[in-house]
Amino acid sequence: MPTLVLISDTHTKHYEIDAQLKEIYENHPDAIIVHAGDISYRGRKWEVEEFVEWYSGLPFKHKIMIAGNHDFLFEDSPEAAKDILDKIGPEIIYLNDSGVELEGLKFWGSPVTPWFHNWAFNRVEEKINEHWDLIPVDTNILITHGPPYLTLDATKSGLRVGCPELANKIEDLSDLKVHVFGHIHEADGIVERNGVTYINASILDLYYEVKNSPVILHV
């Protein structure tokens, strides 16, 4: 039974969870670690380089990541981002509207979120389904940066900001076991619904302080 280690929204503070990840690895050396985006504050080259060096150095068997709305380099200069990954972290599996099969599980990752003040990978409503339509119907583990509507998507004020189109797409994914995301720091948590485990794996809280631990999930 594969084990997933799920994190998101570390925003350059990844080193602060080193001790926790070391302990997790000692107990689950064959685990797959997944980062659901926002590795940086503004997607600066040095921020990406620092994260990739750290992430590539983790001892987990497989390391998957997507970008988030703060990670501008991955959208504005994808060649530069790819160069960093190729040179510093070639073993990292970077997903961008793409998938990979590991340990008998089919993963799909996308950085896209609904438009909000023109951050990275923002899409307006009429364009966002172009991305969700790419998700294969037999996906087992879905990784998106943002949540689906009405699932771990409430802001501090109570506004629900998840993506309705993503929620609709998920209804078609009959083999889906896990959906991991972040983005809304204050909505961290785990919900199980209709056989799917939803995880908002944000590590930082609303004030960008480390609040939460990585989530360990057996699937």
N, C-alpha and C positions, 0 to 999 in steps of 0.2 A: 504494500500500500504506500504510494508516494506521499511524501511529506512536503508541504509548502511552507515557506517562511515569507510572510507578506509585509511589505513596508511601503510607505508613500510619503511625499511631502517632507523631505528632510532638509531642503533649502540650505545646503552647505553645512548642516549640523550633523552629518552622518557619523562623524567620529564619536559623538556622544552616546551612540548605541553600540560601540565596539564590544564592550564587555558583555552585553546581553547576547549579541550575535555569536561571540566566542562560546558562551555557555550553551547556546542552542546548537551550534555545530558539534560540540562534544557529545551531545545527546542524539543528534540527528545528522550524522556525517554524510548521508546520501540525499539530503534535502535539496529542493529546488528553491532558490531565493528569487523573489519577484519584487521589483520596485515599480510602482504605478505612477511615476512622474513627479515633476517639480524637485529635481535634484539640486536646483540652483535658486538664486534670487532673481537674476535677470538674464540668465543664459550666457554670461560672459565666457569667453574662451578659457580663461584660467579657472573659472568655477567648474566648467565641464571637465577640464583636464584633471583637476583635483579629485572630483568625484570618481571619474573613470579609473584613476590610479587606485583609489581606495576600494572601489567595488571589484575591480579585477583581482585585488589582493585577498579578497575573502575566500576562504577555503571550500566553499560549497561546490558540490558537483556540477550544478548548472546555475547560471546567473542570467536572468531575464530582466530587461528594463524597457520602459517606454518614456517618452518625454511628457512634459506637462505645459501648462499655459505660461509658466515663468521661464521655460527653457528655450529662449528665442533662437539660440544658435542652431538648434536642430531644424527649425523651419526656415530661418533667414539664410543660413549658410550650411545646408546639409552636407556639402562636400567636406567642409572643415570639420564638422562633427564626425563624419565617417572616418576622416583621416585620424582624428584623435582616438576613436574606437579601434581602428586597425592597428595603430602604433602602440597604444598603451594597454588596451583591453580587448585583444582579438578574440578571446574566448567568451566575451559578453554577447548575449543574444539580444540585439536591439530590434524591437518590433515597431513598425509604423504602418498601420493598416496592413498588417502581414501576420503570418502565423508560423508555428513550429510544433512538431510533435516530439515529446520527450516522455520517457517512462510510460508509454502507452496512453498519454494524455495529449489532447489537441488544444494548444494555446493560441489565442488571437489577441493582439494588442493594438490599441489606437490612442493617440494623444488628444484627439479632438474633443472640444467642449463647446457648448452654445456661446454665441457671441456675447462678450462683455468687455467693453472699452478696448477692443482690438488687441488683446493679449495674443500670445503665440497659439497657433492651431485653433483659433476661434472660428466658428462657422455660423452663418445666419441660418435660420430655420429651413429655408428652401434648399440649402446646400448640404445640410448635415446628413441627410439620408443617403447621399452619394457615398459617404463613408460607412454608415451602418449597413448598407446593402452589401458591402464586401464581406461582412462577417459570415463565415460558413455555417450552415445550419447544424453541422455536427460538432461545433466547438464545445469543448468540455470546460476550459478555463478561459474566461473572458477578462481581459485587463484593459480598462479604460481609465483615463485620468479623472473624469468626472462621473458622478453617480447618475443612475436613472431617476426619473421623476418619482417622488414620494418614497424613496428608499435612501435613508441616511443622507439626506440632502438639505436639511433645514439649517439656515443661517442662524446667527445669534438672535436676530429679530423674529425668527419663526418663518421667514420666507422660504418656500420650497423652490430650489433652483436647479434641480436635476433635469435631465433631458427627457421630455415626453417621447420623442421619436426613438430614443434608445430603449426606453421602457417597452414600447410597442415591439421593437425588434426582438427583444429578449423573449417575448411570448412565442416566437417562432423557433427558438433554439431548444429543441426537444432533448438534446444530450447535455445541456449545460448543467454543470455541477457547482461551479464557483464563479462569482463575479467580484473582482477586486478593483478598487478605485480609491481615490482620496479627494483632493481639491477643496472640499469643505471641511476645514480642520475641526471645527466645533461639532461636526456630526459623526465623529469616529464611533465605531462600534460594529456589531455583527447582528445580522438578521437572517433568519431562515424562512423561506417562503416557497411553497410549491416545489419542494425538492432542490431548491437552489440556495446556496449559502452566499449571502452578500456581505462583503467586508469593506468598510471604510477604514483603510489602514494608515491614515494620517498619523505621523509620529509627532509633529508639532501641533500645539494648540493655536487658538486664534491670535495669540500674542507672540507667536513664533518661538515659543519655548518648548523644549522636549517634555512631552506629557505622557506619551503612550509607548508601550513596548511592542516589538514586532509580534505579529500574529502567527501562531503555529497551527497549521490545519492539515489533518490527514484525509486524503481523498482516495 
